[in-house]
């Protein structure tokens, strides 16, 4: 697994987990668009980012910011190891 993981939650999903960091996982609550928050986290990152999403437009925007992108199947496979 990467050194740090950031999960962005939007809408009703924010009610499921408090914002903060535990066990190397940071949870960020999007105040508006989850995509906008993901891109802001990517742009502000001090190290290389791998963004996981099935949204092609979001992936392209993240790549334009220098991020690596992967599809959800990649993450599922990684977690199954």
C-alpha positions as CSV (number, residue, x, y, z in Angstrom):
1,X,0.0,0.0,0.0
2,X,1.1,3.6,-0.5
3,X,2.5,5.6,2.4
4,X,-0.7,7.6,2.8
5,X,-4.3,7.2,1.5
6,X,-6.8,10.1,1.2
7,X,-10.5,9.3,0.9
8,X,-12.8,12.1,-0.2
9,X,-16.4,11.7,0.8
10,X,-19.3,13.8,-0.5
11,X,-23.0,14.2,0.2
12,X,-24.6,11.7,2.5
13,X,-21.4,9.6,2.6
14,X,-19.9,12.2,4.9
15,X,-22.2,11.1,7.7
16,X,-20.6,7.6,7.7
17,X,-17.1,8.6,8.8
18,X,-15.6,11.6,10.6
19,X,-13.1,13.7,8.8
20,X,-9.5,13.1,10.1
21,X,-6.6,10.7,10.0
22,X,-6.3,7.2,11.5
23,X,-4.0,4.4,10.6
24,X,-2.5,6.2,7.6
25,X,-5.9,7.0,6.0
26,X,-7.1,10.5,5.9
27,X,-10.8,11.2,5.4
28,X,-11.7,14.5,3.8
29,X,-15.3,15.7,3.6
30,X,-16.0,17.6,0.4
31,X,-18.0,20.8,1.2
32,X,-19.2,20.8,-2.5
33,X,-18.2,18.7,-5.4
34,X,-16.2,15.6,-4.6
35,X,-14.5,15.8,-7.9
36,X,-13.4,19.4,-7.2
37,X,-12.1,18.3,-3.8
38,X,-10.2,15.3,-5.3
39,X,-8.5,17.7,-7.8
40,X,-7.6,20.2,-5.0
41,X,-6.1,17.4,-2.9
42,X,-4.2,16.2,-6.0
43,X,-2.9,19.7,-6.8
44,X,-1.9,20.4,-3.2
45,X,-0.1,17.1,-2.7
46,X,3.6,17.2,-1.9
47,X,4.3,13.8,-3.4
48,X,3.1,11.8,-6.4
49,X,-0.6,11.0,-6.4
50,X,-2.4,8.0,-7.7
51,X,-6.1,8.8,-8.1
52,X,-8.6,5.9,-8.3
53,X,-11.8,6.6,-10.2
54,X,-14.0,5.3,-12.9
55,X,-14.8,8.8,-14.1
56,X,-12.8,9.4,-17.3
57,X,-13.1,13.1,-17.2
58,X,-11.9,13.3,-13.6
59,X,-9.0,11.0,-14.5
60,X,-8.0,13.2,-17.4
61,X,-8.0,16.3,-15.2
62,X,-6.0,14.5,-12.5
63,X,-3.5,13.4,-15.2
64,X,-3.2,17.0,-16.4
65,X,-2.1,17.8,-12.8
66,X,0.6,15.1,-13.0
67,X,-1.3,12.3,-11.1
68,X,-1.2,8.7,-12.0
69,X,-4.7,7.3,-12.4
70,X,-6.1,3.8,-11.9
71,X,-9.5,2.3,-12.2
72,X,-11.4,0.8,-9.2
73,X,-10.5,-2.8,-10.2
74,X,-6.8,-2.0,-9.6
75,X,-7.6,-0.9,-6.0
76,X,-9.8,-4.0,-5.4
77,X,-7.0,-6.2,-6.6
78,X,-4.5,-4.4,-4.4
79,X,-6.7,-4.7,-1.3
80,X,-7.3,-8.4,-2.0
81,X,-3.5,-9.1,-1.8
